[in-house]
């Protein structure tokens, strides 16, 4: 991967997830940023070996989707007492 940056962007349940992967040598660093309504909502990150480079996007997809699902559940719970922008 020689310090090359690879990005992938997709929509999931009303959120935009952007995954960025970079690596050099034996390690790969990756993170997924979650945005909703143009606002930053969270980030998940991981580091792994080059041997797992073929599955790193799948791992981050799963982690980012779990973050979005968790935020939606928390927001629904909070919406019973106040209106939240995640439900709009």
C-alpha positions, 0 to 999 in steps of 0.5 A: 500500500506504500502510504497510499490513501484510499477512500470510500463514501456511502450512505447508511440510514440517513448518515454519510460514512466516509472510510479512509485507509492508509498504510505503509510497511506492515501496518494499515491505519483506517478510520470511518467518519460518520456525518448526519445533516452535514454535522460530524457525529462520530468516528471509529478507527482501527489498525491492522496488518497488511495481511488483512488489507482485503477485509479492512473495508468490511471491518470498518463498514460493520463498525461504522454501521454499528455506530450509526445504529447506536446513535439512532437508538440513543436519539430515539430514547432521548426524543421521548423528552426532547426532539433530536435532529437524528429523527428529523 
